[in-house]
Amino acid sequence: MTNTKTLADRVVLITGASRGLGYATAMEAARRGAHVVAVARTVGGLEELDDAVQAEGGSATLVPLDLRDGDAIDRLGAAIFERWGKLDGFVANAGQLGVLSPVSHIKPDEFDKVIATNLTANYRLVRSLDLLLRKSDAGRAVFMSSSAARSARPFWGLYAASKAALDALAKSYAGEANQSSLRVNVFYPGAVRTAMRAKAMPGENPETLPTPQEIAPRIVDLLEPSLSENGRLFDMATGRFEDL
């Protein structure tokens, strides 16, 4: 898809937008003309994003927010309604790796933190943003997940469980959107040169991996009004859609 202003006059919310894939996705959406609502905990990263977006002629609204704060997510939805009355795109990108550990060794607070970020926060976001997405003529929701949801390798149980549950949540939500103009899909980015990947694979040479900037256009393609897929998974490893 050519990088033109195909998202002009559209409002797109992206979580985890202060670095990595979220930052690159926000930049790509802004390049296509979207106004980006950038959500992250790190104020400095959001400010850097805002400077970069403005330097390319785009616009953004910065929302410093801990996604484990459900009441704040509710307030975010209300603020978007008051300002725009709709939301055209939502990229659920924020996530935590947690610990790579035998399941029996995972501490309860670590388990709760990862589930809260990777799963519960996205349920709260859907609860807050659904009506706004349905008020768009072509609402689009993209949930960033991982092939770990399917492989569930030893020591990856916590992360895998959180992403498998997210996939299930997204699949159900997509089915509920079938009779509307809303489209809900899941994206597996594969191995990407990010801080999370470096934490998971400390011995890996990052130079062998694609950058977030290389992956971001494929994510933003799922926000396009022309997209027809719903309840599907786009896997970067194969470069195509498949059933969830």
Protein Blocks (a to p, Z undefined) as FASTA:
>chain_A
ZZdfklgoiacddehklgcjllmmmmmmmmnopacddddfblmlmmmmmmmmmmnopacd
dddddfklmklmmmmmmmmmmmnopafbdcdfbccebjaddfklpcfklmmmmmmmmmmm
mmmmmmmmmmmmmmpmbdcddddddfklmnopghilmmmmmmmmmmmmmmmmmmmmmmmm
bdcddddebjaddfklmmmmmmbcfklpccfklmmmmmmmmmpfklmbghiacdfklopa
cdZZ
